[in-house]
């Protein structure tokens, strides 16, 4: 049985954008879609009196949110199998638990009730930082959201975090029939002028080697028709990838997941992309002891 693509829904504009993106993604990959809404109405409104026919307002709202999102999804993707669930948890916990049996979790950049000034809502940050499956935060400009660029951007990570992300990016580029851009950033060492020139060459060579190793991790999924473009770029990884996200339909980065560790497990690069990328961002976890790509 194929795992579903889970989408967090709460009736907000960003969550509806996530539904639209997820429907298209599910159709591309032939996956079922599971809409998840978190509601704690039973705790706040109390048990419904025996024999009462009146339903609590929060229950009615929860059912409406899921029902309208499901109708929207079916209209957009008639061939996609859609289901919906209302889970009695807070939003982050509900999505993390649903992610344990999901191909990926898709969420909007902000949730209902969160301030419009926030670049990324607290739920999105918590799920992206702790989930055990890939998490896609749907954000960006219209071109990136619609897939108009025909390009997937992969931030090439080291062996500790890059393998799963590389395989995810290769699969995504292949199913979309688009270009895969693989980028590794590097920094010039802090030395004297002559030493900087020599050291910069060494750093760029090391970056190229990391890039090739990351790409090799995705080779089982490659196909002859997949066009891969390799690039090394001088500068902080988070700035390089945020800048290049303006010409991408999806940017993919790895994240470490260490057993027994609590709290957010996101490096600087992933954190910056989740707040500033111009297209949707996929954070792909991999349990590893190595430092995350771009950690500074």
N, C-alpha and C positions, 0 to 999 in steps of 0.2 A: 504493500500500500504506500503510495507516495505521500510524503509529508506536505501539509498545506503551507501556503504563504499566509502568514498571520498579519492582519492589519488592525492597528488600534484606532477605534472610532469614538468620537465624543460629540459629533455634531458641529464642530468648529470648521471654519474654512480650511485651515491647514490639514485637518484630518480628512476632509473630503478630497483635497488634492492628493493625499496619500492613497485614498481609495482608488482614484482614477489611475494613478501611476501603477498601483499594485495589480489592478485588473489587466492592464496592458502587459505587465511582467508575467502574471500567471498565464495569460494566453500564449505568450512567447515560449514559455517553458512547459506548458501543458500541466500546470499544477492547479489543484483546488484552492479556493480562497476562503479563509476563515476570518470573519469580522468579530473582533473582541471589544466589548465595552465593559468598563469597570464601574460598578455601582454599589455603594454601601447603604442603599436606602433602608434596608431592614434594620440596620443599627440606629439610624437617625429618626426614623418614623415609627419604630416599634412594630410589634406583631399586629397583623390585621385581626380585629375582633372576630370571633367565631360567628358565622352566618352573615357577615358583612359582604355586600356586593360592591362596595366602593374600593377602588384600588388606590394605593398611595400615589401621590403626584410624581415622586421620583421613580417609581416603578413604571408609570405611564411614559415618562420622559425617556427612560432607558430603553423601553421597547420601541419607542418611536425612533430613537437614534439608530438602533440596530436595523429596524425595518426599513427606514428610508435609505440608509447606506446600502443595504442589500438590494433594494430596488434600483438604486443608482448603478451599482455594480453590474446587475443583470442587463440593464439597458445598454451599458457601455460594452460589455463582453458577453453576448448571448451564449457563447460556447463554454464559458467558465462556470464550473460548479461552485456555488456560493452557499456558505452557511454562516450563521451568526450565533454568538453566545454572550450572555450577560454574566459576568463573574463577580461574586461578592468579595472583592478585594479593592485595595487602592490601585490606581492605574499602573504604577511601575511594577508592583508585585504581580498583578494579573498578566501583564505582557511578558515578564520574565518567566513566569510559570508556563504560559502558552508557548514561549519560545523553546522550551525543552522538547517539544514535539512539533517543531516547525522547520521548514526549509529555510526560512528567514522571517524576520519581523520587520514590518514596514510601518513607520510612524511619521506624523507631520512634524513640522518644525516647532509648533507651539500647540498647546491644548486649550480647551474652553476655560475661560476665566483667567488665563495667564496674561500678563501685561504685554501689550503690543510691542513695547520697546525691547522686550527680551529677544536676543538673537536665536536662542534655542531654549525651549522650555525645560523645566526641571525633570519632567518625566522622560523626555527624549534623551537627556544627558545620562540619567540613571540607567535606562535600558541599554543604550549604546555602550556604557561603561561596564556593564555587568553580565550581559546576556551570553549564553553559551552557543548561540547560533549567530549567523550574520544579521546585522541590523542595518536597514536602509532608512536614513532620515531624508524625507522628501522636502527639498528646499531649492532655491535658485531662481533664475530668470526664465521666462517663457521658452526660450530656445533650448535651454538645458532640460527643462521639464518635459518638453515634447520630443526630445531625441533628435533635434534638427541637425546636430553637429556630426553625427555618424562616427563618434569617437568615444572609446572608453579609456580613462586615465588610471594607470596603476602606479602608486608610489611604491617603488621597489624596496622591500624591507629585507633585513638580514634573515639568516636561517631560523632564528627563533620566532619570527612573526610573519615572514614573507610567504611561506609555502601555501597556506590555505588561501591567503588573499590573492596570490598569483593564479591559483586554480580557479577561484571564483571569477576573476577578471577575464581569464581566457574563455571560460564558458560563456560569460556574458557577451563578450565580443563576437564569439562564434555564433551564438543563437541570434544575435542582432544583425550579423553580417557586416560588421563595421570594423574600423581600424582600432588596434590596441596600441596606445601610447604608454611605454614603460619609462619612467623617469626616476633617476637617483640623484639626489642633491649632494653636494660636497662643499666643504669649507676650506679656505686657504688657511694654513697654519700661521700663528702669530710669530713671525720671524723677521729678520732684516730683509731689505729689498732683494738682494741676490738669492738669499735662502728661500724667500717666498716664491720666487719663480720656479726653483727646483722642487720645493715642497708641494707647490700647487699641482705640478705634473704628477707627483706621486699620489696625491689625494684624488685627482681625477681618474687615475688608473684604478685605484682601489674602488672608487664609485662604480666604474664600468664593470669591474669584476663582480661586485655585489649585484648589480643590475642583471648580469648574465646568469648568476646563480638563482636569483629570484625567478627569472623567466624560465629557467630549466625546471623549476618546481611545477610549472604549469604545463609542461610538455605532454604529459599523458592526454591532455584535453585538446592539444593543438590539432589543426587540420591544414592541409596544403593551401587552402584558399584564405587562411587567416593572415592578414597583413599586420605585421608588428613593426612599430617604429621605436627605436631605442634612443634615449637621450640622457646625458648627464648635464647638470646645471649647477653653477656655483651660486651658493646662497643658502640661507636657512630652509630646511625642507618644508616647513609649514608655509612659508611665503611663496616658495616655488610652486607648490601644488595649489595653493589658493589662487595664484595668478593664472595658472594653466587650466583651472577648473572652468574658466570663462569660455573655453572652447571645447568642453566635454559634455557628454550626456550623463556620465556617472563617473565619480572618482572613487577608487577602491584603495583602502589601506588596511594593514593588519593591526591587531592589538593583542597583547599578551593576556592570558588568563592563568593566574597562578592559583593552584589548589590551596584552600584554606585562607585565602586573602579576601578581606571584605572591603567595601568601598569601591570607588570608581577606579577602573584599571585602563586608563586612557593616557597616551603620551601627548606631548605638546602638539604634534602634527595632527593627530586625529581630532583633538580638542579644537584646534584652530579651524579645521575644515568644517566641523559640525556647526561652527558659529558663522563662518564667513564664505564658504564655498558658493560658487555661482551655479551649481548643479546638484542633484541628489548625491548623497555620500553613503557609501557602504563601508561599514566597519566589520571586518571579518576576524573573529577571534581564533587564537591558536595558543594552546598551553605551551609555555616555554619559559626557560630561565633567562634567555637572552634579552637584551634591551630592545625596546621597540624601535622601529624605524623612525629616525628623526628625533629621538629623545634627546633633549638638550638641557 
